[in-house]
Amino acid sequence: MFNTQVGDFSREEFMSSGHNACAGCGPALAVRFLMKAMGPRVVVVITASCWSIISGVVPLRSLETVVMHCPFPSAAATGSGVKKGLEALGDLQTQVVVLAGDGGTFDIGLQGLSGAAERNEDILFVCYDNEAYMNTGMQKSSATPYGSRSTTTPDPMLKTNPKKDIMKIMAAHRIPYAATATIAFPEDLISKFKRALETKGLRFLHLFTPCPQGWGSPTDKTVELSRLAVMTRLFPLIEVEDGEKYTINYLPEEHVPIEKYLNPQRRFRSLDQEEVALIQEQVNRDWEKMCKLTAQ
Amino acid sequence: MLYSNENKNFPPPISVETVSTRVNKTGLWRFLTPVRKEKISPCRSHCPLESGIPRWMNKVKEGNWEEAWQIMREYNPFPAIIGYVCYQFCVEKCSRALYDEPIAIGEVEKEIGLWRHKNYEHKNSIPEREKSKKVVIVGSGPAGLSCAFYLNMLGVSVTILEKLPVAGGLLATGIPEYRLPRDILKKELEILKAEGIVIKTDYEVGKDDLPNLQDNFDAVLLAVGAQESKPLRIKGEDLSGVTGGVEFLRDLHLGKLKEVEGRVIVIGGGNAAVDAACAAKRNGAEEVTLLYRRGEEEMPAHPHEIKAAVEAGVNFIFQTVVEEIIGESKVQKVRAGKTALSCRGEEINVLAGTEFYLDCNLIIAAAGQESKLSEVAPSFPGEPLIFAAGDAVSGPSTVAGAIFSGREAALNLFSMLEHGKESNESFQIASPLNGKEEIVSFESLNSTLYSRQKRFDQPQEEAGRCFNCGLCSKCGVCWIFCPDLSVDGLSGDFEFLLDYCKGCGICVTECPTGVLTMEEVVSDEA
């Protein structure tokens, strides 16, 4: 039988076709799942990112709910304010979801997010990570992985620093719930959204969402790449409760070499074998560390 | 949705856009279009019956045995028999073999047949008086029975004539009982009779009877099989103690021959030879030796059969040809010689000075079979309403091949009877493939959606492992992974909403059964 039990998913959609995402967009798919889990009773706060456009330019909207746009650094702050405002109006039910890209989370939005996390504001912060500033033309962010090409780290000056470990940062804030998820595992993703909705306080979701335009991968490989990221153990599907209790949700059955994930992407094209071996080593090391964390 | 919320507090006092992005027809961005096109599975392409395996597997997976049978009978009216006897060329090509373990297709097929045996009810048959056409079938082997089944289904009155006292042809008198339990055949025949097919045994048809049959029936189908062993054309062939392979098996099954004694030599390398060797061993022969004139790799017998024979204790001597049978009135020994290496179809060269002698009490000559077709009907082919099917036409093949031939004959015969009336859907008989259809490759499937699993004993669970290659199983994977919501998830058919499809191709890559392809489709707007 399938690993993906499609029959269990709700057929109801709270997102419309005709949005402006590129063909094969990972973030669009991720938010579609998000809305499926969430339902319409939610305020979505969107910071500057691809989703500023995908959610519709005036007078259009692609999400069947209330959307609020905000400046780049203030995603978490705006979310916190909206939540407090709703509470002041006596609406304790409506959820506030902050939608930010990796730039709005790892770089520009980090101080706002850190503040909200410290105050433990009752919001769900969703970071859809496509590993660069894709909307403005693929400039590198601190989520861009080692060895990746971008317009600010062009070939041969590839990115030399590794990706920031955002999950550790969020865990260090001791927030009640943080999790990683990706679009190739919709069951896992939707169940994590639902779990997040049931939790009070700041919840953080790190979504791995391939971007065919920026990564130079074929548009049809979006889901496959996100699956490979999990299978190669590059992007483990985990949950962290109260910054302490780590759980790995999916243990890959076999070892898939990292080349399988790197090869279809043009941004990694100029890596030589040595560098690929380095990446593989790093992945193995990170995975071991993660296993140790879950064992404790 | 937005404004119909019951809670007065929602939405909060904030301005919202009111026009849906659905006004954007993003389908205009598309270069390539996903197209759902059912393709031929590798198992089907290698099945002598061209059976739509993924289709009935899908029904078994759902636990819907009735529909599984309804689909099965379009291809194969006797799944229980095929489940037992078929060599399962399908399993050799199963895509799942490249992933973990091939599906036990034969086992599932057998279960459908056994379900049918258990749940058979006489219903919906056409009353005798409404059957305006009458057809007679000579021979009750798999081809004849299959043709009878389909013709009966199409509303033709069918009579089968069998020269032996038992019906079933090779199924009754050729295939060993350990491969096909006789109660399975009995049950199939019972069902056919209950459906209104008349089977007359002990009724031999000679060439003089044919005009008579033509007078009494609208059409004649000759399915006499290839039931005569070819003569060896060597000295001593007429001695007592020399018999043919099919004749030997027939005598054994009919009880004319109770026991085999002494040393037996079987000549030939086909399934009939191996079956005869096994049967001789099982029925008391002291020692059974099979002589084949070429090497083991060249043997036409199926590897399963050869393995069974080795296990039964049959000796094999390859590269050996019998040149003379020696004995006074009864067989005593044979003179044999070694042959040079050769492939099938090449000439046999006996090496000089290699002759040797083997003692024996019985010789079974199973080097090929031929049909009596030309004896029964010297005028065939040529007359419009005389048809032939099965081994009689094709030479010795498989049971599945014979059933296929009977199916085709039924289609042709029926169209001919109805004067060129086109075959249509209500026929419920599968048309043969033309060999040009696209076959689904393992690479076009998204096998990663399945976990690796070994075979299950439960047929329903086992059917659940089937990839359903080339058949849309309405799983909805295309719908769930569409970032543009351009697959309609509400209808259950997962239609593409081409107004919005941007042509990314995720659905095609993710499709677990390989029914989707990206194609260049010129739209009307362009």
Interface residues (C-beta under 8 A of the other chain):
Chain A: M1 F2 N3 T4 V6 G7 F9 R11 E13 F14 M15 S16 S17 G18 H19 N20 A21 C22 A23 G24 C25 G26 A28 L29 R32 P40 R41 V43 G56 V58 P59 L60 R61 S62 E64 T65 V66 V67 M68 G85 L86 L89 G90 D91 Q93 T94 I183 P186 P212 P218 T219 D220 K221 T222 V223 E224 R227 M231 E253
Chain B: M1 L2 N5 N7 N9 F10 P11 P12 I14 V16 E17 T18 V19 S20 T21 R22 V23 N24 K25 T26 W29 R30 T448 L449 Y450 S451 R452 G464 C475 G476 V477 W479 I480 F481 C482 P483 D484 L485 S486 G489 L490 L497 D499 Y500 K502 G503 C504 G505 I506 V508 T509 E510 P512 M518
